[in-house]
Amino acid sequence: MENLDNILQNIYSQFKSLNNKINEKKISISNLDEISASIDKYDKQLNDIYKIINSIENIKNQIKILYSNKITNIKKEILEKPNLNIDYNYSIELVNITNNEKYKNKKYCKIPIITISEKCLDTINNTPIYLIKETNEYCLKINNKLIKGNIGNITNNNEKIRKCNRVHCNQKYFKKNNCKFYHENNDIRNFPTYSWTYNITNKLGKIKCYNNSIHIHNYDLENTRFIGSLETLNEDLILTNISEKKLRNKQLMHDILLYQILDQYLE
């Protein structure tokens, strides 16, 4: 903690120094460029610190879960199954979640997990699904990442598949037609059929030939999957964007809710 405090104090002092430099009356363009480069450097350093803190928070929460499980299992073993000899020892590790050696040194692939014996699967804590009252969205949290959404329609038309970017949209066009875009916290997002398909080839754009020339058409970035194959994960991550992250979040909740229905229907 003392070392971390020293690092943060040092960054704070550097920012104060940058602030003083910006306020100098005779500052030059080159000096401002140097300041900008310094800010970018500290942005990266702070981002790394945030990630470390998030991982620590995640591990702390999982230790609490393990503690609760341990107490429960000890009571269960003593009261219900006194002659049962099962190893309830768990461990928390930062693991390469791809299980592929190619990604073992990639920070973005290391996730805190709890290892458990197959004999103890019934001791895994149940994660309930929550309903957000204000938005009627369902949600749950996995490894400190909030997943939320609804069951939408999978469609071939453009109805509610892209986010509305109009400021203060009243969900109407020309005061009579319904807005064809979805509105956060008001509409259920729909998905075009192609949004479930991982792009294997032509990842920089759809190549089409006409009039004896080649034309590259950009993808619908709000509904395109660029990552999905383990073999090309590193290369695909370069092409992805925040829109795909939001798409996957909504589609994941969509699938989780459908699985609840499917599992109960087939019981």
N, C-alpha and C positions, 0 to 999 in steps of 0.2 A: 504493500500500500504506500509505503514511504517513497519507493522508487517511482511509482505511478504519479504520486503527488508532485514530485520534483519535475517529471516530464511535463505535466500539465502546467505547472508554474512557469516553466521555461517557455512553453508555447504562448502562454498569456503575456509574458514579458516581451516576446518577439512581436506579438500583435500590437502591443502598446507602442513599441518602437516603430512599427510600420505606420501606425496611426500618426505619430509625430512627424514622420517623413512626408506623408501625404499633405500635412498642414503647413509644410515649409513654403514660404512665399516664392522662392526662386527654384522650385522643383522643375526638372526637365522631363521631356518625354521619355528619354532613356531611363531615368530614375523611376518613372512610373511603370515602365515595362519590367524593371527589376522587381518592383514591389508586387506587380501582378504575378510574376513567376514565383515569388516567395509565398504568396497566398495559395497558389495552386499546389505547391509542395506541402503546405500545412493542411490543405484540404484532404490530400491523400493520407497524410499521417493521422489526422483525426478520424477519417473513415476507417482506417485499420483499427484504431482504438475502439470505435463504436462496435466493430465486428467482434473484437475480443470480449468486450463487456457483454455483448449479446450472447456469446457462447457461454460465458461464465454464468449469466443469469439462467440460461437454459439448463446447464448442468446442475445449478443450485436447485431449480424446480424439480428436476428429475431425482435428485437425492432425497427431497422431501417425499416424493412418490415412493421411492424405495423404502424409506423409513416406515411409511404407512403400510406398505405391503408386508414388510418384515414383521411388524407387530401383528397384523392380521393373520399371517401364515403361521406364526408361532402359536397363537391362540387356537387356530384351526387344527394344527397338528396335535396340540395337547388335549383339546376338548373333544374333537371329532374323530381323529385318526391317530390314537396314541401309539400304535404299532407300525405306522407308515414311516418309512425312511426315504424321504425325498430331499435332494439338495436344492434349497431355496436361495442359494447364493447368486446374487446378481452383480454385475459390474457396469460402471458407466465409462464409456470410451468415446474419443473423437475418432470416427471411423470414415474411411473412404466409402461413401454410400453407393458407389457404382460397383464395388467389389472387383474392379479392374485395375491391375497394376499400372496401367498407362496413366491413370489419374491420381496415383497415390500421393503426389506432392502438390496437387492443386487445392488451394485453400477453399475454393467454392464447392468442392466435393466432400469436404470433411464436415460431418454432422454428428453432434452428440447423440448417442444411442444407449439403450440399456440392453445388455446381452442377457439371455434367459434360456433355460433348458426347455426343450420341446415338451417335457413332462409337466411343465408349470404354466402352460399357456392359459389355463383357467384363472391364474392369479393376476393377469394383466388388467390394469385399471380400465374400466369402461369409460369411454368419452361420450358424454351426451351431446345431442344436437340442440342448439339454442335457436330461439326465434327472436329477432330484433323487433320490438313492438312498433318502433317508429317507421320502419321501412318494410316490414313483413318479409324480410330476408332471413334465411336460415344460415347458421354459421357454426363453426367449431374451430378449435385451435390445435395445431399440430406443430410441435417443436417451436413454439412461440410465433408461429406464422398463422395469421387469421385467414380462414377460407370462408367465403360467404357468397350466397346467391340463391337462386330458385331453379325449379325445373322450367326450362324454356322450350320453345318450339325449334325443331330443326327444319329449315325451310329452303326453298329455291328462290324465294322473292327477297326483296330488300327491306322488308318490314321489321323495324326495331333491331337491326343487326349492327348498327353503328351508333356511336354516341352523338347526341345533339350538341353542337357547339354554339348555338345561338344564345346570346346573353338574355336572361329573363324570358326565355321561350314560354309561351302560354300553351304549348303543345298543339298549336294550330298554325296552319299556313293560310295566309290570305283570309283569315277570320272564318274559314268554313271547313277546310280540309284538315284532317288529323295529321300531326307531325309524324313522319315516317321513321324518325330516329328515336332511340331510347333515351330516357332521362334518368340519371342516377337517383336512386332512392324513391323513384316513382313508378318506373316501368320494369317489367321482367324482360331481361335481355334474351333475344332469340339468336340462333346460330345458323349461318348458311351451311349447307351440306359440306362444302369444301373446307370449312374451318376445322374439321376433325381430321383432315388429311395432312400427314407430314410431307413436306416438300423434299424429295430425294434428289431431283436434278433441277438445273436452271435456277439455282437459289438466288441469283442476283436479279432475276426478272424473268417473266415469261417471254420466250423468244418466238416471234411470229414472222413469217415471210409473206410479203405481198408486193406487187409491182416490182419484182426482181430485186428487192432489197430486204434487209433484215431489220426488224424493229423489236426493241425490248420494252415490254410493258411491265410496270411496277405491280407488285402484289397489293391486294387489299390488306394493308398492314394491321388493321384492327382485327382481322379474322384469319391470320395466316400463322401456321406453325412452322417455325424454323428449326427448333430443337426437338429431338425425340429418339434419335438413333445413338446408341452408346458408342459405336465405332467412330462417328464424326462429331461427337459432342463438343470438343474444343473448337473446331472450325465453325460449327453452327452457332455457338454462343456469340461469336463476333457479329453475326447477322441479326440476332434477335433484338427486341426493344421492349419498352415498358408496356406497349399495347399487348404484346404476347403474354406478358406476365399477368395482366388483368384478364385476358381471355382465358388462360389456363385456370386462374382462380375461379372464375364463374363456371367453366366447364367441369372442373373438379367437383364443385358443390352440386352441380346438376347430376353428375354421375353417382355421387354418394347418396343423394336423395332417391334416385331411380333404383339404386341397389337395395335400399331399405324396402321399397315396394316389391321388387323382384324376389328378394329373399323371403319376405312374408307370404307372397303369393304362392311360392313353390314349396312352402313348408309342408 
